[in-house]
Every structure is written in C-alpha cells, then in structure tokens.
Amino acid sequence: WFPVDTTVTKFSLKVTQLMEDHEYQFRIRGRNKIGLGEPFVSKPKIAKRPYDLPGPPSAHIVHTVFPDNATLIWQPPESDGGSEIQRYFLEKKDINSIKWVRAVETISSDTRYNVP
C-alpha cells in the first residue's frame, strides 16, 4: 500500500495514472488528533475505459443493387459500448477480392444508406 494523497479534504478523489487492465484495490482511513483509524478496503477493480467498442450492426439487408450503387439497411448494434453511435463506416469489396475498401463514412447514426 502507498498513499495516493494525504491532504484529501473532500469525500471524493480522482486517482490518476492507473494502468489499463490492471487490478487495483483502494483503502481509505480517517485521521484525527489521536491518529489513523481502521481502513475501509475496496473490492478489487480492473482499470478500464468507461466505454467499450460497439458491437456489430445486425439485420443487414442489401435492399437494392444497381450497377452504380446499392442501398443498404441495417439495425444498430445491440450494444453501443456505452456511448451513442455517431456514424457508420460502410465498406465494399469485389467478391473475388480479399481487400475491403471504404465506400462511405456516414455523417449520422441513420441506418439506411445509398452506397455509390
């Protein structure tokens, strides 16, 4: 154990410089003129970002396909990772190719798009 801050005057403290995916425990002790009291010890917690990556969109439908464009319709992911979906990246590839090429980056969270 090592002190994070010895001058805390509030009932909350932001602890910084934690390493992602490492497990931490915290303990808190009160001090008065007699000395330090018994600590409260937290349960172990893994440091991670507040958001995860979104899941894949579902119910993909290629609505119409013409020689110069295709209309795609899909459902939002079941999980947005805790952060609202802001846009989608649509890619395409020739059936005989292994390389995906970005066709368009949408500018909204709409789930219907005409891909050139």
Residue pairs with C-beta under 8 A, 6 or more apart in sequence:
1 27
4 13
4 15
4 26
5 13
15 26
18 24
18 47
19 47
20 47
20 48
20 49
21 46
21 47
21 48
22 46
22 47
23 44
23 45
23 46
23 47
24 44
24 45
24 46
24 47
25 41
25 42
25 43
25 44
25 45
26 41
26 42
27 39
27 40
27 41
27 42
28 39
28 40
29 36
29 37
29 38
29 39
29 40
30 36
30 37
31 37
50 82
51 81
51 82
51 83
52 79
52 81
52 82
53 81
54 77
54 79
54 80
54 81
54 83
54 85
55 77
55 78
55 79
55 80
55 81
56 77
57 74
57 75
57 76
57 77
57 88
57 111
58 74
58 75
58 76
58 77
58 78
59 74
59 75
60 72
60 73
60 74
61 72
61 73
61 74
62 70
62 71
62 72
63 70
63 71
63 72
63 73
63 112
64 70
64 71
65 71
68 116
69 114
69 115
69 116
70 92
70 114
70 115
71 112
71 113
71 114
71 115
72 90
72 112
72 113
72 114
72 115
73 111
73 112
74 111
74 112
75 111
76 85
76 109
76 111
77 85
84 109
85 109
86 108
86 109
87 105
87 106
87 107
87 108
87 109
88 105
88 106
88 109
88 111
88 113
89 102
89 104
89 105
89 106
90 102
90 103
90 104
90 105
90 106
90 113
90 115
91 100
91 101
91 102
91 103
92 100
92 101
92 103
92 115
93 99
93 100
93 101
103 115
103 116
104 113
104 115
104 116
106 113
